[in-house]
Every structure is written in C-alpha cells, then in structure tokens.
Amino acid sequence: MNKNNILKVSFMALMAAPALALAQADMPPTNDLPNPYITQAGYFKLPAGRDWGSSSTVDLDIDGESIWIAERCGANINACVNNPDVNSVMLFDKDGNLLRSFGAGYIAWPHGIHVDFEGNVWIADARGTDQMQDYAGEAYGHQVHKFSPTGVHLMSLGRKGGGRDEEYFYTPNDVLVAPDGSIFVGEGHSSAEGSPNRVHKFDADGNHLLSFGEWGMEPGQFRQPHGLAMDSKGRLFVADRGNDRIQIFDQEGNLLDVWYQFSRNSGVFIDKHDVLYAADSESGSVNPDHGAWTRGIRVGSAITGEVEFLIPDPQPDCRGTCTAEGVVADKHGNIFGAEVGPVGGVKRYVRPVK
C-alpha cells in the first residue's frame, strides 16, 4: 500500500461533526423503548449431526427472504482450521431449510458477510493460522473472499495469512460492496492501542484506492470498526464498537456524523427503506463501562437517527456475547440475529400480524 493513498480525515471534516459527537457521548441510554417482536429460536435447520457454533455473520439474499449465514464450524476459535472439510457458508430458504453450503478450506474464522447486488457472497475472515499454537500447515486467514452464489471462489483481497501496517489485512471485521461496485473493508478486531484500526476502499477489480482512520477515540478514529452498512444516500455507517458509537462517512472517508444513541454496536444493517438495525452484543456482559445500556437490537432510522424499538437480549443474565452480534432484516421485516455465544446460532424476531 502506498502511503500517499492513506487518507487522513481532513480537519474540516472533523470540525463539521464533533459538536454533536461530544454532546452525545454522555447521553442517557436509549432503553425505554417498545419491543413489538417475538423471539424464535431454532428456526434454521442444520444437517443431522451438526450443531451450531459461533456466528457473527448473517445477510440477506437478493431474493429478499433467503438468508446467508457463515458459522464457525461447530465451535468458535480454530474449529474451521481443525476441520478443513466443513463448509462454513450456508444458504437457507425463507422457511429455515438449508439449500447449499460451501467455503471449506478457504476461511479460518468467518466474521463478516455481505451479499452484493449480483448475489455474490463476500466473507471477511478475521483470524489467521498465525494465531494458532503448533500450527504447521500453510498460513491462511486475514483475508476477504468473494464467492459466486453457488460457491465458486472468485477473488481474494489481502495477503494470505495477513499483513500489517502498509500491507493488509490483519483481522478484517466486515466487508461491503457499494452500488457502483466499490468495496469497503473494516479492519481491526482488537481495540488495543496501536492495533490496526481503519477502513479500506477498493475498486470493483480489487485495486486499493484509499484508507482512512487509525486507532483512537476521537471523531474519525476507530477502536474496532466492527460492522459496515450503507444507506440510500450512499453514506457509509461504521459500527465503531470499542468507542460505543456509529460513525458516518462519505465514500471518500470524510466524517459526516457520529451517533451514540444506537449503543455499543457489533453489527449494523440498513434496509432499502433506510431502517437501521443495530446489534449490541456486549453492553454490561463484556463491557461493564457500558452497563447502563440494555444489550439487544435497536431499530430506528438511518436518516433521522431516531431509535424506535429495542429487542432486549432474550437471556439478560447471560455473561458473554449472548445476543445478536450480526443482524439483518428480510423484505417482510423479520429480523435475524447471529450469535457468537455462549448461546450460538441465529435467532429470528418477528412482529405479530394484527
């Protein structure tokens, strides 16, 4: 990566947003909200003999109702590397039946998923074999992979096995393809000071265009850019989990706004009506400093920033990342939350018909 391509958020862009950002940083929790949804567990049916492991990855097929899930091969850490013949990427129909699966041998730790406008499936692999003790095989992981809808491997971004500093990636969290084919990748699963924390932009052919952000707590900086979404205006929403906020950028990396009202987000999804779904999987259980906020899925507007609903964690006393980390909604308004654990699997949330 050429240093000249690393875009630092401009002083003028930072000056446009901090007044609101600073005012929101200590805002009271948005907990007192209605929950019109019913929780459904066990909706998706795995083949006999296979159990759900951890997942933070769920997205919607281009048909508007089938669901893509990438799951960590029955466990969480290292299971896909230790079981290289297990397919981690799965497509389910609207009734929860498994249609097909693929991805065995390519992905060490599926973390982010995105289905583009052509139906291709992109996976961000946020872990690598370098993080395993006593691993003696070929290094892989820390890449972003593009598959056709039937599982043909089409492209990889990043160096196999990972890269740091002027290379990429190290622990990429999520990937998003814009309507013009531009590819955005959020890098940095660690919130530790000095760790890689930035967003990259590539063209449709995978050529690197620019990067923005770095580790930090100021506007325009990141501590775990954990999830990506884009609204109808083309604005890029970044779930800046370690900083308990969403940051909004234009597609050239200029900061537009900072929102705290959707809580500490692991995952974020925006539908075609600009309804924003934000998954907080850590408040209280993993991040005690954010304990006043109720863990769960908040639903609101990507245009106004208003939060309308809160689906609280179905197991509020659970210790860990118990509720949804990844989130998506189908064309019928049903919400799907992918869980890392100790629960694991994917829950469905539906609104009763009145």
C-alpha positions in Angstrom: 0.0 0.0 0.0 1.3 3.4 -1.0 1.5 5.8 1.9 0.1 8.5 -0.4 -3.1 6.5 -0.6 -3.7 6.6 3.1 -6.4 9.2 3.5 -6.4 11.1 6.8 -9.8 12.6 7.7 -9.5 16.3 7.0 -9.5 19.0 9.6 -12.6 20.5 8.0 -14.4 17.2 8.1 -13.6 16.7 11.8 -14.8 20.2 12.6 -18.2 19.5 11.0 -19.2 16.7 13.4 -17.6 17.0 16.9 -20.1 19.3 18.4 -22.9 16.7 18.1 -20.5 13.9 18.8 -19.3 15.4 22.1 -22.9 16.2 23.1 -24.0 12.6 22.5 -21.0 10.9 24.1 -22.6 11.0 27.6 -26.2 10.8 26.5 -28.6 8.7 28.7 -29.2 5.2 27.5 -32.0 4.6 24.9 -33.5 1.7 26.9 -37.1 2.8 27.4 -38.4 1.7 24.1 -41.2 -0.8 23.0 -40.4 -4.3 21.8 -43.1 -5.5 19.3 -41.1 -8.6 18.3 -41.4 -12.2 19.3 -38.2 -14.3 19.6 -37.9 -17.5 17.6 -35.0 -19.9 18.4 -34.1 -23.0 16.3 -35.6 -21.6 13.1 -32.7 -22.7 10.9 -32.2 -26.4 10.4 -28.7 -27.8 10.2 -28.0 -31.3 8.8 -28.2 -34.2 11.2 -25.1 -34.5 13.4 -24.0 -30.9 13.0 -24.5 -28.4 15.9 -24.5 -24.6 15.8 -21.3 -22.9 16.8 -20.5 -19.2 16.9 -21.6 -16.8 14.2 -21.4 -13.1 13.8 -22.3 -13.3 10.1 -25.8 -13.1 8.6 -27.0 -11.4 5.4 -30.0 -11.3 3.0 -30.0 -13.0 -0.4 -31.0 -10.8 -3.4 -34.4 -12.6 -3.4 -35.2 -10.6 -0.2 -36.1 -13.5 2.0 -33.4 -16.3 1.8 -30.7 -15.9 4.5 -27.0 -16.4 4.2 -25.1 -17.4 7.4 -21.4 -18.2 7.9 -20.8 -20.3 11.1 -17.5 -21.2 12.8 -17.7 -25.0 12.1 -19.5 -26.0 15.3 -17.4 -24.0 17.8 -15.7 -20.6 17.9 -11.9 -20.4 17.8 -9.9 -22.7 15.4 -12.7 -25.1 14.6 -12.7 -24.4 10.9 -8.9 -24.8 10.6 -9.1 -28.0 12.6 -11.9 -29.2 10.4 -10.9 -28.0 6.9 -13.6 -30.1 5.1 -16.5 -28.4 6.9 -18.4 -25.8 4.9 -18.9 -22.6 6.9 -21.0 -20.6 4.5 -24.7 -21.7 4.2 -27.8 -20.5 2.4 -31.2 -21.1 4.0 -34.6 -20.6 2.4 -37.4 -18.4 3.9 -38.6 -21.5 5.9 -35.2 -22.2 7.5 -34.2 -25.1 5.3 -30.6 -25.5 4.2 -30.2 -25.1 0.5 -26.5 -25.3 0.0 -23.1 -24.7 1.6 -19.5 -24.0 0.6 -16.3 -22.4 1.8 -14.4 -25.3 3.2 -10.6 -24.8 3.3 -10.7 -21.0 2.5 -11.8 -19.4 5.8 -10.2 -19.7 9.2 -12.8 -17.6 11.2 -15.8 -16.2 9.4 -16.6 -12.9 10.9 -18.4 -10.6 8.4 -20.6 -11.4 5.5 -22.1 -9.3 2.6 -24.2 -10.2 -0.4 -23.7 -7.8 -3.3 -26.2 -6.6 -5.9 -25.3 -9.5 -8.2 -25.8 -12.1 -5.4 -22.1 -12.8 -4.8 -21.2 -13.6 -1.2 -18.3 -11.9 0.5 -16.7 -13.1 3.7 -14.3 -11.3 6.0 -12.0 -13.8 7.7 -10.9 -12.1 10.9 -8.5 -14.6 12.2 -5.5 -16.5 10.8 -3.4 -19.6 11.4 -0.6 -17.3 12.8 -2.8 -17.0 15.9 -2.8 -20.8 16.5 -0.3 -22.6 18.6 1.5 -25.5 17.0 0.0 -25.0 13.6 2.4 -26.4 11.0 0.4 -26.1 7.7 0.2 -23.4 5.1 -0.6 -20.0 6.5 -4.0 -18.5 5.7 -6.7 -16.3 7.1 -6.9 -12.5 7.5 -8.4 -12.1 4.0 -11.7 -11.1 2.4 -13.1 -13.7 -0.1 -15.7 -13.3 -2.9 -17.7 -16.3 -3.9 -20.4 -16.8 -6.5 -23.9 -17.6 -5.3 -23.1 -21.3 -6.0 -19.8 -21.2 -4.1 -17.2 -20.7 -6.9 -14.3 -18.7 -5.4 -13.9 -15.5 -7.4 -11.5 -13.2 -5.6 -9.4 -12.7 -2.5 -8.4 -9.3 -1.1 -5.4 -9.0 1.2 -2.3 -11.2 1.7 -2.9 -14.8 2.6 -2.0 -15.2 6.2 -2.3 -11.5 6.9 -0.4 -8.3 6.6 0.1 -5.2 8.8 1.0 -1.5 8.5 1.5 -0.8 4.8 0.0 -4.2 3.9 -3.4 -5.6 4.7 -5.3 -7.2 6.3 -4.9 -8.1 10.0 -8.2 -9.2 11.5 -10.7 -7.7 8.9 -14.1 -7.5 10.5 -16.6 -6.8 7.7 -16.9 -6.1 4.0 -19.5 -4.1 2.0 -19.9 -3.5 -1.8 -21.4 -0.2 -2.8 -23.9 0.1 -5.7 -21.1 1.2 -8.0 -19.0 -1.9 -7.2 -16.6 -0.2 -4.8 -15.5 -2.5 -2.0 -15.1 -1.3 1.7 -13.4 -3.3 4.4 -13.3 -2.6 8.1 -10.0 -3.8 9.6 -9.1 -4.3 13.2 -10.7 -6.7 15.6 -8.6 -5.5 18.5 -9.2 -2.3 20.4 -5.8 -2.3 21.9 -3.8 0.9 21.4 -1.7 0.8 18.3 -3.5 -2.1 16.7 -4.7 -1.8 13.0 -8.0 0.1 13.0 -9.0 1.6 9.7 -11.4 1.3 6.7 -10.1 0.5 3.2 -11.7 1.2 -0.2 -11.1 -0.9 -3.3 -12.4 -0.6 -6.8 -14.6 -3.4 -8.3 -11.5 -5.2 -9.5 -9.8 -5.2 -6.1 -7.4 -2.4 -6.6 -6.7 -0.5 -3.5 -7.9 3.2 -3.7 -7.6 4.6 -0.2 -7.7 4.0 3.6 -8.9 6.2 6.4 -8.9 6.1 10.1 -6.5 4.9 12.8 -6.6 3.7 16.4 -8.1 6.2 18.7 -11.2 7.7 20.4 -11.5 11.0 18.6 -14.0 11.6 15.8 -12.8 9.8 12.7 -10.7 7.3 14.7 -11.6 3.7 15.5 -11.4 1.0 18.1 -12.8 -2.0 16.3 -14.6 -0.9 13.1 -16.7 -4.0 13.6 -19.6 -3.6 11.1 -20.4 -1.7 7.9 -23.7 -0.6 6.3 -24.7 1.9 3.6 -27.9 4.0 3.4 -29.8 5.1 0.3 -27.8 8.3 0.2 -24.6 6.3 -0.2 -23.3 7.2 3.3 -21.1 4.6 4.9 -22.1 3.6 8.5 -19.3 2.1 10.6 -20.1 0.3 13.9 -17.1 1.6 15.9 -17.7 -0.9 18.7 -14.8 -0.1 21.0 -15.9 3.6 21.1 -19.6 2.7 21.7 -20.8 4.6 18.6 -21.7 4.6 14.9 -19.6 6.9 12.7 -21.0 8.0 9.3 -18.7 8.9 6.4 -19.0 9.7 2.7 -17.4 7.3 0.3 -14.1 9.2 0.2 -13.6 8.8 4.0 -14.8 12.3 5.1 -16.6 12.2 8.5 -20.2 13.3 8.4 -21.7 12.5 11.8 -21.2 10.5 15.0 -24.2 8.7 16.7 -24.2 7.2 20.2 -28.0 6.6 20.5 -27.8 3.1 19.0 -25.5 1.9 21.7 -22.3 -0.3 21.5 -22.8 -1.9 18.1 -21.2 -5.1 16.9 -23.4 -5.3 13.8 -25.4 -2.8 11.7 -27.7 -3.2 8.7 -29.8 -0.7 6.7 -32.6 -1.9 4.5 -33.9 -0.3 1.3 -36.3 1.9 3.3 -33.4 3.3 5.4 -34.5 1.4 8.5 -31.4 0.9 10.6 -30.9 -2.3 12.7 -28.1 -2.1 15.2 -26.9 -5.1 17.3 -25.4 -4.5 20.8 -24.0 -7.9 21.9 -21.7 -6.6 24.7 -23.1 -3.9 26.9 -23.0 -5.0 30.5 -21.7 -8.5 29.9 -18.5 -7.8 28.1 -18.2 -4.0 28.6 -19.2 -3.1 32.2 -18.5 0.6 31.5 -21.4 0.5 29.1 -23.5 -1.4 31.6 -26.3 1.2 31.9 -27.3 0.4 28.3 -29.6 -2.6 27.7 -28.0 -5.2 25.4 -30.0 -6.1 22.4 -31.1 -5.0 18.9 -32.2 -1.4 18.4 -34.3 -0.4 15.4 -34.6 3.1 14.0 -34.0 5.5 11.2 -30.7 5.9 9.2 -32.0 9.3 8.0 -33.1 11.0 11.2 -31.2 8.9 13.8 -34.3 8.3 15.8 -34.4 5.0 17.7 -37.9 3.4 17.7 -37.6 -0.1 19.1 -35.4 -2.3 21.3 -35.3 -6.1 21.3 -33.6 -6.9 24.6 -31.3 -9.9 25.0 -33.6 -12.9 25.4 -31.2 -14.0 28.1 -30.5 -10.8 30.1 -28.4 -12.6 32.8 -26.1 -14.3 30.3 -22.4 -13.4 30.6 -20.7 -13.2 27.3 -21.7 -12.1 23.8 -25.1 -13.7 24.2 -27.4 -11.8 21.9 -27.1 -10.9 18.3 -23.7 -9.7 17.1 -24.6 -9.7 13.4 -28.0 -8.5 12.2 -30.1 -8.4 9.1 -33.8 -8.0 8.2 -35.7 -9.5 5.3 -38.3 -7.9 3.0 -41.1 -8.9 5.3 -39.5 -7.1 8.3 -38.4 -10.2 10.1 -35.1 -9.7 11.9 -32.3 -12.3 12.2 -29.6 -12.1 14.8 -26.3 -14.1 14.6 -24.9 -15.0 18.0 -21.3 -15.8 19.0 -22.0 -17.4 22.3 -22.1 -19.0 24.7 -25.5 -19.4 23.0 -24.5 -19.5 19.3 -26.7 -19.9 16.3 -29.2 -17.4 14.7 -32.5 -16.2 16.2 -35.4 -14.9 14.3 -37.5 -12.0 15.5 -41.0 -11.4 14.0 -43.8 -8.9 14.5 -47.2 -10.5 15.0 -49.8 -9.7 12.4 -52.5 -7.5 13.8 
